[in-house]
């Protein structure tokens, strides 16, 4: 996962649009999107930007969290909606992440380059322990009417 302590200059953030990223800014909050993925940066009192939402897959214009439930990866929305993460989602996230890191000059570490890094990893196969029912543990629910 990204080093969220990294800070970026306004010039670095502004340069992203020229590299094909959709960049939107409102009152010091910048949203960067490409390939159906996005990240968010907030301007600090020192005029540097801090990443407040790490690269993630977007769903209907909203950020999701990538959740490893032990048997499959899912996209989890803030309201608990759970959808299977497809290979195309993960490919897009990897591409977005790599291009954003390169554009901002952030190095990629070996363990991050191996594959998708989940934001949530909660599961346990032992009945009675936290995580034995993964959906319950993270407050996830299926979409109305199934997949």
Phi, psi and omega in degrees: 000158182298151170281098186288359177275348179298140179240148185232145180281158175304324179298318179298315181294316180295331182290344184295326181299321180292344180261013175093004176278142171278121184240121178237139183230135176218117175046051175084002176249125181244127175252130181242128182225150175187143177059028181076017179235164180203169176211162181229142178233145176237138179281129179270178180295341179269010181068010174262153182261138176245138178286122181252341172230114181291160180311130183209169179277137179266144177226112182053044177078007181241150178289146173240171172243139178274123185242125174265108182267011177095324181245347180192157173267143180230158168264131182238123179272167180299331179269010173091003178294132183244124177230142179299136174278122181271162178302323179295323176300311184293323177295317179295319179297317179297316180295314178301311181301312181296316181292321180293316178301313181298315181297325182265357179074030180263124181291153175256126180273156186309310183294332179283333183279349184287331182172196182290130177259115182283146176278335180229131173226091181231112174191153178204131183275354183270117182301136178095350178260156177303127180103354181293335172241090188308315182301317181296320183299319182258002179073032182272152174215155180286154175296150178301130180083013178082195184282000000 
